[in-house]
């Protein structure tokens, strides 16, 4: 297959030219490649050619594991141009033994879908006891998922397992005792709404702790769902000497602020709370400086029955996997906050590196590609969406290698 006249998004530049794929491998990238006899030709018409996205923070509908929810998630990922995602082990029924894990892995593999799933294993199981991590990692799990505020001794053992098995830890940093009953960012809005607030220190203090543990044990850690510029500052300082720590930020925390929660809007009640506008702007400055490694959709959809309740009772989460690329283009790339290359690095290349594979567009790599048309414009009409009535750009086309 020969893809002609594309804007090919490479790691550090956008190359205008052609790309040939043979047996699902990128064979040649050049300005004007002559087609072989009977070769399939795809005319990109100057659309952007980029690797499929890799999302490091994806959950099932209502945090419930069943075949329908899994099928729906795979379909959404395919439409969204996502080639791989990490399924966060924060669902029920919990994976409690290797047989259940093998069954889940077998179910995923049986789909023969273009979307690949990386299964994480929760660091703790029932009664907050350490899971059998070695067995789970031997039977198909590839990532350890952990909250930062589990028992300290368990946390040390998790670090030791990660070091022994050479797998990354995906860590959500939050001190639940500081968060207490908090449901929205602690600040003026929480006061006006009369809602208990979530202090930034609940995140920042845990980031500082996990950074020290990660450095001591020399393990790879992705800090998930970071919502404060101070946390990013801490991680960036450590990264000067420790290249194994990575900062992940939900795209919502870059585009929206806490006012989205006004009028008790439960759609904006997220796992990583939206902060005040001044904090969002600081995050944008960190983004411009290259201090953010990974951007995630933080996809965690909740049914209407869990959102159409009092704000304090509503469950955290939003459906957003399908919109990551379109939102990124509309409000980050198009607004000249980041380049297309930078965005691809944060959503395609770096997350793939953390998971142990090369997702760059270059000769010899697998051709897991999509075309993106930025000229396509639409208004979000889904009233359940956090971005209802927002104008977004972009249409995604899957490219099949041959």
N, C-alpha and C positions, 0 to 999 in steps of 0.2 A: 504494500500500500504506500502511496506517495501523497503526502499532504503538501499542497502548493499554497504559496502566498500567505503565510501565517506570520503573525507577530509571536515569535517563540520566546516564552518567558524563561530565561536561564537564571542561574543563581545570582548573577551580578549585572545582567544586561538583558535588553529585549532585542532579539535578532530577527530581522525581517527576511524571511526566506522559506526554504522547503525542508521537509523532513521525511526520510524513508523508514518504513517499518517492515521487517521481515521476520516471520515466526515470532511475533510479539516482542521483538527486540529492535531498539533504535539503531539502524545501521549507518545512516548518514544524515548530516545536517549541513546544508550549503545554500548558497544564494539562489542558484537555478539548477535543480537536478532534473536531468532528462529522464522521462519515464521509460520503463522497460515495455516490451511488447505485452499487451493484455494486462498490464498492471492496473490495479484499482487506483483511481485518482480522486482525492477529496480536495475540492477547492475551498480553502479557508476564507477567501475574500477578506483578508486582513483581520480576521478575528484573532483573539489571543489563544495561543496553544500553551497549556500548562499541565503540570502533573496533577493527578487527582489529589484531593485534600486528604490529610491524615488528622483525625480529630482524637485528642487524648482524653476527652472527658465526656462520655456519652452514657446516658442511663435509659432504662426501659420506661414505658408508660406506667405511671403510678408505682414505679419501682417494683413491678411485679413480673416475674419470669414465667412466661408461658409461650407456646409456639406462635400464637397470633401476634403478640407484642413483638416477638423476635422477627417474624416475617415483615411486619409493618415497619419496623426500624430499618431492616435491610433495604426495603423498598424506598424509604425516605432518603437513606444514605445514597442510593444509586441515583436518584433524581437530583440530589444536592451536589453530585460530582465528587463524592467522598469515596476513596478507594480502600481506606482502612480506618477503623475506629477502635478505641479501647473501651470495652464494656466494663463499667465500674461495678465491682461486686458490692453493691449496696441495695440489693433487691431481696424479695422473698418469693418463693422459699429459698432460704440460704443454702449455699453449697457446703455440705457438712462432711462429705467423704469423696474419695477419688472416683467412685462409681458414678455419682451425680455429675462430677466434673467431666468425666469421659462421655457421659450421655449428652451433656450440653455441647461439648466439642464436636461430637459426632453429628448432632442435629445441625449445627452450624455448617459443618463440612458437607453434609448431605444436600444443602441448598444449591451447591454448585453455582454460587452467585459470584458476580464480579467483585462484590464488596467483601473484603477480608476483615475478620474480627479478631482482635487480640483480647484474650480473657484475662482479667485481673483476679487476684484472690485477696480477700479481705484478711488483714493481719490477725484479727480476732474473730472468734466464733461465738457460740453460745456461752452465756455467763461470763463474757469478756475474757475467755481463756484463749491462749495463743492457738491459732489454727495449725494444722499439720502442713506447714509451708513447704517443706522439702518434698513431700509426697505430691502435693498439688502442683508444684512447679515441674515435677518429673512427669506429670500426667496431662500437661497441656496448658496450664496457666503460664503466662510470660511476664507478668508484672505483679508486684505486691502493692495493694492499695491499703492505706492506713490513715486514720485520723492522727493528728499530732498529740492529742491529749489522752491517749490510752496510758495505762500504768507504765511508769518509767522503766521498770525491769523488763516488761514485755517489749517496750520500744527498743531497748538495747538488743534484745534477742532478734527482733525483726531486722535490725541493722546487720547483725551477724549473719543471718540467713541470706540477706541480699548480697553481702560480700562473698559468702561461700558459693552461692549459685550464680553470681555475676548477673543479677537482674536489677532493673531500676525499681525504686520505690516511688509511687505516686502518692504524695502526702497532702492532705487538706489540713491547713493550719488554723485551728480555732480552739481556744480555751472555753469549753462549755460552761465552766463555773463562772467565768467573767461574762460570757454572753448571757448567762442566766436565762431569763424569759424573753430576751430581746428578739424583736421581729422585724425591725427596720433600723436603718442607720441612726446612731445616737447623735442628735443635733436639733436644730430648730424645728424641723418638720416633725420629728418624733414627739417633741413637746407640744406642738400645735395639734397633732392628731391624738395626743394622750396615749401613745403606744410606747411600750418599753423599748429602749434603744439598744443597739449592738455597738459596743465601743470598739474603736479601731485597735485598741491595745489587745483585744482578744485574739486578733490575728498576728499583730506585730511581735508580741511576746513569744508566741509559738514558733514563728519563723526564725527568730533568734536562737531558740532552743534547738530546733531541728538542724539548722545550719551547723551548729557546733557538733552535733552528733554525726551528721553526714561527713563532715571534715575529719573527725576523729576516726571513724570507721572506713573512710575512703570509699563511700558508696555513691552511686548515681541517684539523685533525687530530683523529681519534678515537683515543684511547689505549685499545687493546683489552686485555681480559683482566686488568685491574689487580687485584692480590691483596694489596696492602699499604696501610695507612692513610697512611703517609708519602708514597707516590706521590700519593694523593688530596689530601693537604695541599699538596703542591707545585703540583698542577694547579689547585686552588681558589684559591691565592694568585695565580697567573698570570692566572686568569680575571677578576680584578678589572680588569685592563687589556687583556686579550686574550680576546675573546668567541668566538674561533674554535677554542678547544681544548675537547674534551669527554672526560669520564671514563666508560669502560664497565667494568662489573664483572659477572662471571659470577654467576648466582644461587646457584651452589653455594658460592662463597666467602662468601656471606652466611648460608647455612644450616648449613654443615658445617665441621668443623675437621679437622686432620691425623689425629685418632684414627680417622677413617674408613679410613685406610690400615693400621691395625693388623692384625695377623695376615697381613700381606702381601696385603691386599685390593687387587687390581689394578683393580677397578672404580673405585676412588677415585684412581687415577693419572691426573691431568688435565693439560691443556695449561697452565693457570694453577694451580700447586700449592696445595692446601689448606694453610692456615697454622695455627698454634697457636690455642687458644681465646681467649687474650687479644687476639690480633690480629683474630680474627673479631669480637669485641665492639667493638673500636675501629672496624672497618669499619661495624658497625651504627650506631654513634654518628655516623659520617660520613653514613650514609644518612639518619638522622633530621634532620640539619642541612641536608639538601638538597645535599650536596657530590657526589653521584653523579648523573650525567646520564642514563645508559643502563644498563639491566639486560638481559643477554643470557642465552640458554640455553647458549651456547658448545657448541652441538650438534656433536659430532664422534664419531659411533658407530664402534666397532671390533668386528669379528667375534670370536666366542668363541676362535678359534684364536690370536688376537693378545693375548688377555687371560688365557687359561689357561696361562700360562708363568711363569717366575720374574719377580719384581717388576721387576728391573732390565732384563729383556728385553721386558716388556709395553709395548704402545704406548699413548700418551696419548690420552685422550678418553672421552666418555660420550654415550649417546643420551639426549636430554633436551628436545628441541624440543616434544614433545607435552605436557610437564608444566609449562612455565614459568608459565602463568597459574594453574594449580591450586596449584602450590607457593607462588607469590607470595601468593595469597589465604590459603592454609592457615597459612603461617608468618610472613608479614609483615603482611598486612592484618588478618586475624582476630586476630592477637596485638597489634594497635594499634601496631605499629612504624612503619608508614606508612599513609596514607589510600588509599582506592581511587583517588582523583584523582591522588595522587602516583605510584602504581604505573602508572597509565595514561600519565602524562606520561613516565615512564622507559622504558616498553615499547611505546608507540604514537606519542606526539606528538613527543617530541624526536628519536628515531631517524628519523622521517619528515622532520623539519625538516632534519636533516643530509643526507638524500638528496634534498632539494629539493622536497618536496611537503607539503601541509597535510592532516593526518590527524585533526584535531579534529572532534568532533561539533558542527556548527553549520550554520545555514541557508545553502545555496548550495554546500556541500561535497559531494563524492561520498559515497554511502551504502555504505561498505564496513564493515559492522557485524556484530557477533555478540551473542548473548544468553548470559549466564552465570548459572547457577543455583547459588548457594553452598550450598544445602541438601543437595545430592547428596554423599554420603560413601562413600568406598571405601578398601580396603586394597590397596596395591601388591603384586601377586602375582607379578610378573615377577622371577625370581631374578637375572637379569642386570642389573637396575636398581640404580642407586646408592641408590635410596630403597625398596628391598625391605622389605616389612612396615610401611612408614610409612602413617599415616592421612592421607589428603588429601581436600579438599573441592572440589566444583565439577563442573559439566557444561557443555559448550559447544555452542551451537546456532548454526548459520550463518543469517544473515538475507539473503534475496535481495531486492534492489530490483526494482521493476517500473515 
